[in-house]
Amino acid sequence: MKILVDADGCPVVAETIATARRYGIPVTLLCDTAHEMHREGAETVIVSKGADAVDFLLVNRVSPGDIVVTQDYGLAAMVLAKGGRPIDQNGRLYTEDNIDGLLMSRYVSKKVRDAGGRMKGPKKRRPEANLRFERNLDALLSGFAEEAAPEERNEE
C-alpha cells in the first residue's frame, strides 16, 4: 500500500505525510512544473505542465488498495475503477455509492457555466476540515474505513 497525492494545490500535504509516517506507509507527491514542491518524508514526481498530465500519471501508478488524495472527481472515479481508495482534502471518502452523483453535479455545473451562468464557489477552508481529513485518512490506514464518519463521506 502507498499513498499518492494529487499535490497541485493540495492543502493537506503535511497532514498526509505525518499520518502516513505513523504507519510506515510511503507517500508520493505528484505535481506539474507550475506547482513543484518537495517535502521531507515524501517522494516527489514532477511532470510537464499540461491538461490532466498529473492525473494520468497518478492513475497509471495506482494499484488496488492504494490511497489517493485528490479533490478531482474524475480522477477519483478512475482510482475507484482501479481498486484504489480516494479521499478528498476535507476527509470525504469517494465510494461507488457517491461518485456518480458527484460526477453528475460537476457535469451540471459545467453546463451552467458554459451557458454563461454562475455557480457558487467552495466555502472558505476551515481548520476542522484538516482534522476530519486526518481522522478519515487514519481510518483508511488502520483498516476501519467503513467506520469513518458516514455523514462526512457524503458531504459536498
Backbone as CSV, one residue per row, in Angstrom:
resi,resn,N_x,N_y,N_z,CA_x,CA_y,CA_z,C_x,C_y,C_z
1,MET,0.848,-1.183,0.000,0.000,0.000,0.000,0.883,1.232,0.000
2,LYS,0.413,2.240,-0.734,1.096,3.521,-0.761,0.037,4.616,-0.833
3,ILE,0.488,5.844,-0.592,-0.400,7.000,-0.714,0.141,7.859,-1.840
4,LEU,-0.728,8.176,-2.785,-0.404,9.067,-3.890,-1.207,10.345,-3.694
5,VAL,-0.540,11.493,-3.816,-1.208,12.774,-3.588,-1.203,13.583,-4.881
6,ASP,-2.397,13.959,-5.332,-2.558,14.901,-6.431,-2.219,16.254,-5.811
7,ALA,-0.932,16.585,-5.836,-0.405,17.654,-4.980,-0.602,19.065,-5.511
8,ASP,-1.025,19.230,-6.745,-1.245,20.578,-7.272,-2.348,21.264,-6.472
9,GLY,-1.971,22.181,-5.613,-2.937,22.933,-4.814,-3.535,22.164,-3.648
10,CYS,-2.951,21.049,-3.256,-3.497,20.242,-2.155,-3.143,20.882,-0.809
11,PRO,-4.161,21.199,0.021,-3.881,21.864,1.306,-3.507,20.923,2.448
12,VAL,-3.501,19.601,2.208,-3.249,18.663,3.314,-2.021,17.782,3.069
13,VAL,-1.028,18.311,2.388,0.191,17.544,2.124,0.900,17.208,3.434
14,ALA,1.093,18.175,4.310,1.789,17.938,5.580,1.030,16.935,6.437
15,GLU,-0.287,17.053,6.497,-1.104,16.137,7.294,-1.021,14.707,6.737
16,THR,-0.993,14.599,5.420,-0.885,13.279,4.788,0.437,12.614,5.154
17,ILE,1.522,13.355,5.023,2.848,12.815,5.319,2.950,12.408,6.790
18,ALA,2.459,13.255,7.682,2.540,12.964,9.119,1.731,11.716,9.479
19,THR,0.544,11.594,8.922,-0.298,10.431,9.221,0.323,9.169,8.640
20,ALA,0.801,9.235,7.417,1.419,8.071,6.772,2.672,7.621,7.512
21,ARG,3.426,8.565,8.028,4.662,8.247,8.762,4.359,7.346,9.961
22,ARG,3.239,7.589,10.647,2.878,6.770,11.811,2.655,5.306,11.441
23,TYR,2.288,5.057,10.198,2.015,3.701,9.740,3.149,3.126,8.884
24,GLY,4.159,3.932,8.611,5.248,3.475,7.763,4.834,3.295,6.311
25,ILE,3.879,4.090,5.871,3.363,4.000,4.505,4.060,5.062,3.649
26,PRO,4.586,4.681,2.492,5.246,5.669,1.636,4.244,6.621,0.979
27,VAL,4.686,7.874,0.814,3.868,8.912,0.191,4.594,9.429,-1.048
28,THR,3.834,9.548,-2.141,4.367,10.139,-3.361,3.519,11.349,-3.720
29,LEU,4.172,12.493,-3.876,3.507,13.723,-4.297,3.675,13.833,-5.807
30,LEU,2.584,14.016,-6.517,2.641,14.180,-7.963,2.180,15.590,-8.288
31,CYS,3.014,16.326,-9.000,2.674,17.710,-9.332,3.288,18.069,-10.678
32,ASP,2.814,19.179,-11.243,3.402,19.628,-12.503,4.420,20.732,-12.232
33,THR,5.095,21.154,-13.271,6.181,22.122,-13.114,5.705,23.465,-12.580
34,ALA,4.432,23.775,-12.729,3.897,25.043,-12.215,3.627,24.986,-10.714
35,HIS,3.557,23.777,-10.150,3.241,23.614,-8.730,4.292,22.783,-8.007
36,GLU,5.506,22.787,-8.489,6.564,21.940,-7.959,6.735,22.132,-6.454
37,MET,6.824,20.998,-5.744,7.032,21.044,-4.300,7.857,19.842,-3.877
38,HIS,8.587,20.020,-2.812,9.361,18.937,-2.214,9.127,18.985,-0.714
39,ARG,8.822,17.829,-0.126,8.573,17.758,1.314,9.363,16.581,1.889
40,GLU,9.942,16.814,3.047,10.644,15.735,3.730,9.634,14.648,4.081
41,GLY,10.008,13.409,3.843,9.130,12.289,4.152,8.279,11.836,2.993
42,ALA,8.475,12.432,1.817,7.696,12.039,0.640,8.565,12.112,-0.606
43,GLU,8.302,11.212,-1.524,8.926,11.277,-2.844,8.116,12.266,-3.668
44,THR,8.776,13.033,-4.517,8.074,13.949,-5.404,8.323,13.544,-6.840
45,VAL,7.238,13.490,-7.621,7.329,13.213,-9.051,6.749,14.426,-9.761
46,ILE,7.542,15.001,-10.639,7.128,16.215,-11.346,6.931,15.888,-12.823
47,VAL,5.808,16.340,-13.372,5.523,16.132,-14.786,5.419,17.478,-15.478
48,SER,5.553,17.462,-16.790,5.404,18.688,-17.561,3.996,19.233,-17.379
49,LYS,3.910,20.550,-17.416,2.623,21.201,-17.281,1.763,20.830,-18.482
50,GLY,0.546,20.442,-18.216,-0.372,20.073,-19.291,-1.680,19.592,-18.708
51,ALA,-2.730,19.717,-19.496,-4.056,19.326,-19.032,-4.067,17.864,-18.599
52,ASP,-4.366,17.633,-17.353,-4.524,16.302,-16.768,-3.262,15.445,-16.778
53,ALA,-2.098,16.020,-16.997,-0.852,15.247,-17.031,-0.618,14.539,-15.696
54,VAL,-0.826,15.247,-14.594,-0.639,14.640,-13.273,-1.661,13.531,-13.060
55,ASP,-2.911,13.769,-13.451,-3.963,12.776,-13.259,-3.633,11.467,-13.975
56,PHE,-3.191,11.557,-15.224,-2.895,10.343,-15.986,-1.705,9.586,-15.397
57,LEU,-0.696,10.300,-14.956,0.444,9.646,-14.326,0.007,8.954,-13.036
58,LEU,-0.800,9.641,-12.255,-1.262,9.076,-10.992,-2.073,7.800,-11.232
59,VAL,-3.002,7.833,-12.167,-3.823,6.662,-12.451,-2.949,5.493,-12.902
60,ASN,-1.910,5.774,-13.660,-1.019,4.706,-14.106,-0.197,4.116,-12.965
61,ARG,-0.036,4.845,-11.878,0.756,4.372,-10.730,-0.071,3.723,-9.639
62,VAL,-1.381,3.904,-9.647,-2.212,3.392,-8.558,-2.432,1.883,-8.718
63,SER,-2.389,1.196,-7.588,-2.652,-0.241,-7.519,-3.814,-0.465,-6.561
64,PRO,-4.481,-1.615,-6.659,-5.581,-1.882,-5.730,-5.127,-1.718,-4.272
65,GLY,-5.952,-1.009,-3.493,-5.655,-0.779,-2.080,-4.879,0.487,-1.794
66,ASP,-4.303,1.109,-2.824,-3.588,2.372,-2.619,-4.574,3.475,-2.263
67,ILE,-4.103,4.433,-1.505,-4.910,5.599,-1.134,-4.470,6.773,-1.998
68,VAL,-5.446,7.505,-2.530,-5.164,8.666,-3.368,-5.867,9.873,-2.773
69,VAL,-5.098,10.934,-2.541,-5.652,12.183,-2.030,-5.853,13.107,-3.222
70,THR,-7.113,13.467,-3.494,-7.440,14.332,-4.623,-8.768,15.025,-4.388
71,GLN,-8.928,16.170,-5.008,-10.231,16.839,-4.973,-10.917,16.748,-6.336
72,ASP,-10.316,16.006,-7.259,-10.813,15.870,-8.628,-11.736,14.650,-8.717
73,TYR,-13.024,14.883,-8.979,-13.992,13.791,-9.051,-13.667,12.809,-10.174
74,GLY,-13.232,13.329,-11.329,-12.890,12.451,-12.450,-11.739,11.530,-12.105
75,LEU,-10.715,12.075,-11.484,-9.578,11.266,-11.053,-10.022,10.246,-10.007
76,ALA,-10.862,10.667,-9.077,-11.357,9.752,-8.048,-12.102,8.579,-8.682
77,ALA,-12.885,8.842,-9.725,-13.619,7.770,-10.405,-12.654,6.769,-11.038
78,MET,-11.590,7.270,-11.657,-10.607,6.372,-12.275,-9.868,5.556,-11.210
79,VAL,-9.577,6.176,-10.074,-8.913,5.476,-8.975,-9.814,4.363,-8.438
80,LEU,-11.092,4.658,-8.259,-12.031,3.632,-7.807,-12.065,2.461,-8.783
81,ALA,-12.069,2.763,-10.084,-12.105,1.711,-11.103,-10.887,0.795,-11.023
82,LYS,-9.775,1.318,-10.535,-8.559,0.519,-10.405,-8.406,-0.112,-9.018
83,GLY,-9.414,0.050,-8.171,-9.381,-0.573,-6.847,-8.693,0.262,-5.788
84,GLY,-8.432,1.538,-6.093,-7.829,2.435,-5.115,-8.869,3.011,-4.181
85,ARG,-8.387,3.724,-3.154,-9.258,4.316,-2.147,-9.066,5.836,-2.147
86,PRO,-9.831,6.574,-2.941,-9.670,8.029,-2.976,-10.345,8.735,-1.798
87,ILE,-9.704,9.820,-1.376,-10.207,10.661,-0.281,-9.907,12.107,-0.668
88,ASP,-10.823,13.012,-0.344,-10.554,14.409,-0.690,-9.919,15.147,0.483
89,GLN,-9.550,16.393,0.253,-8.820,17.187,1.242,-9.654,17.520,2.472
90,ASN,-10.960,17.273,2.409,-11.837,17.514,3.557,-12.186,16.232,4.302
91,GLY,-11.636,15.109,3.849,-11.888,13.844,4.512,-13.027,13.040,3.927
92,ARG,-13.642,13.532,2.861,-14.716,12.761,2.226,-14.101,11.575,1.500
93,LEU,-14.640,10.393,1.741,-14.210,9.202,1.035,-15.056,9.075,-0.227
94,TYR,-14.404,8.993,-1.370,-15.131,8.735,-2.610,-15.424,7.241,-2.658
95,THR,-16.659,6.900,-2.967,-17.070,5.498,-2.998,-17.898,5.237,-4.250
96,GLU,-18.162,3.970,-4.503,-19.049,3.601,-5.613,-20.445,4.192,-5.387
97,ASP,-20.807,4.414,-4.134,-22.132,4.939,-3.816,-22.278,6.435,-4.073
98,ASN,-21.176,7.200,-4.003,-21.327,8.653,-4.159,-20.675,9.228,-5.417
99,ILE,-19.849,8.471,-6.118,-19.084,9.054,-7.220,-19.968,9.462,-8.401
100,ASP,-21.000,8.680,-8.723,-21.853,9.046,-9.854,-22.565,10.372,-9.605
101,GLY,-23.060,10.579,-8.402,-23.723,11.841,-8.068,-22.764,13.019,-8.113
102,LEU,-21.534,12.814,-7.651,-20.533,13.882,-7.688,-20.157,14.238,-9.134
103,LEU,-19.993,13.217,-9.968,-19.673,13.473,-11.376,-20.828,14.184,-12.077
104,MET,-22.055,13.808,-11.742,-23.213,14.464,-12.347,-23.286,15.924,-11.917
105,SER,-23.008,16.211,-10.649,-23.050,17.611,-10.200,-21.952,18.421,-10.891
106,ARG,-20.801,17.812,-11.126,-19.733,18.502,-11.859,-20.169,18.796,-13.288
107,TYR,-20.814,17.831,-13.926,-21.289,17.998,-15.300,-22.334,19.121,-15.392
108,VAL,-23.292,19.100,-14.476,-24.348,20.121,-14.480,-23.741,21.507,-14.239
109,SER,-22.810,21.610,-13.308,-22.166,22.893,-13.026,-21.428,23.414,-14.258
110,LYS,-20.754,22.532,-14.963,-20.034,22.944,-16.178,-21.025,23.435,-17.236
111,LYS,-22.142,22.750,-17.396,-23.151,23.175,-18.375,-23.682,24.569,-18.034
112,VAL,-23.921,24.821,-16.754,-24.414,26.133,-16.324,-23.366,27.197,-16.625
113,ARG,-22.099,26.924,-16.288,-21.032,27.904,-16.558,-20.854,28.130,-18.056
114,ASP,-20.915,27.053,-18.845,-20.765,27.185,-20.301,-21.887,28.019,-20.914
115,ALA,-23.041,28.009,-20.272,-24.184,28.783,-20.761,-24.167,30.214,-20.229
116,GLY,-23.100,30.585,-19.516,-22.975,31.941,-19.006,-23.443,32.123,-17.578
117,GLY,-23.899,31.058,-16.962,-24.370,31.137,-15.578,-23.209,31.150,-14.598
118,ARG,-23.546,31.427,-13.380,-22.533,31.449,-12.314,-22.889,30.406,-11.282
119,MET,-21.852,29.815,-10.735,-22.034,28.819,-9.683,-21.359,29.329,-8.419
120,LYS,-21.914,28.937,-7.301,-21.334,29.308,-6.026,-19.996,28.581,-5.870
121,GLY,-18.982,29.273,-5.425,-17.670,28.672,-5.229,-17.604,27.871,-3.945
122,PRO,-16.469,27.233,-3.709,-16.334,26.444,-2.474,-16.309,27.344,-1.248
123,LYS,-16.721,26.774,-0.132,-16.683,27.508,1.127,-15.230,27.724,1.545
124,LYS,-15.010,28.755,2.339,-13.677,29.010,2.868,-13.231,27.809,3.696
125,ARG,-11.989,27.422,3.504,-11.453,26.258,4.223,-11.318,26.573,5.705
126,ARG,-11.780,25.636,6.527,-11.735,25.818,7.979,-10.809,24.774,8.595
127,PRO,-10.228,25.064,9.746,-9.311,24.118,10.403,-9.947,22.754,10.676
128,GLU,-11.258,22.721,10.880,-11.939,21.456,11.141,-11.808,20.497,9.965
129,ALA,-11.673,21.049,8.757,-11.522,20.201,7.570,-10.235,19.385,7.647
130,ASN,-9.165,19.988,8.131,-7.902,19.250,8.280,-8.046,18.127,9.302
131,LEU,-8.732,18.400,10.387,-8.932,17.377,11.415,-9.767,16.217,10.885
132,ARG,-10.827,16.530,10.149,-11.681,15.496,9.560,-10.864,14.679,8.542
133,PHE,-10.040,15.357,7.735,-9.186,14.654,6.780,-8.262,13.677,7.513
134,GLU,-7.569,14.170,8.536,-6.632,13.315,9.271,-7.348,12.121,9.906
135,ARG,-8.517,12.347,10.473,-9.268,11.264,11.113,-9.666,10.204,10.090
136,ASN,-10.156,10.623,8.931,-10.597,9.658,7.931,-9.428,8.991,7.219
137,LEU,-8.319,9.700,7.027,-7.125,9.069,6.465,-6.603,8.023,7.448
138,ASP,-6.590,8.360,8.727,-6.177,7.418,9.755,-7.069,6.173,9.730
139,ALA,-8.377,6.366,9.551,-9.304,5.238,9.480,-8.995,4.358,8.271
140,LEU,-8.690,4.959,7.133,-8.314,4.175,5.953,-7.053,3.362,6.211
141,LEU,-6.064,4.003,6.799,-4.784,3.344,7.036,-4.869,2.246,8.092
142,SER,-5.750,2.413,9.039,-5.867,1.411,10.098,-6.866,0.316,9.746
143,GLY,-7.504,0.438,8.563,-8.426,-0.602,8.122,-9.844,-0.445,8.612
144,PHE,-10.182,0.716,9.128,-11.534,0.933,9.637,-12.285,1.964,8.806
145,ALA,-12.089,1.949,7.510,-12.705,2.956,6.648,-14.220,2.939,6.710
146,GLU,-14.825,1.778,6.902,-16.285,1.714,6.940,-16.839,2.452,8.150
147,GLU,-16.018,2.659,9.169,-16.455,3.353,10.372,-16.093,4.839,10.338
148,ALA,-15.564,5.317,9.215,-15.081,6.696,9.127,-16.229,7.648,8.869
149,ALA,-16.952,7.984,9.904,-17.993,9.010,9.901,-18.785,9.053,8.601
150,PRO,-19.775,8.170,8.427,-20.532,8.096,7.179,-21.149,9.434,6.757
151,GLU,-21.583,10.240,7.709,-22.189,11.532,7.331,-21.185,12.458,6.668
152,GLU,-19.897,12.269,6.922,-18.885,13.134,6.326,-18.493,12.643,4.939
153,ARG,-18.714,11.374,4.643,-18.369,10.851,3.323,-19.244,11.465,2.249
154,ASN,-20.454,11.821,2.576,-21.373,12.330,1.570,-21.452,13.847,1.560
155,GLU,-20.646,14.491,2.344,-20.641,15.948,2.439,-20.065,16.543,1.171
156,GLU,-20.616,17.653,0.713,-20.073,18.287,-0.504,-19.189,19.431,-0.190
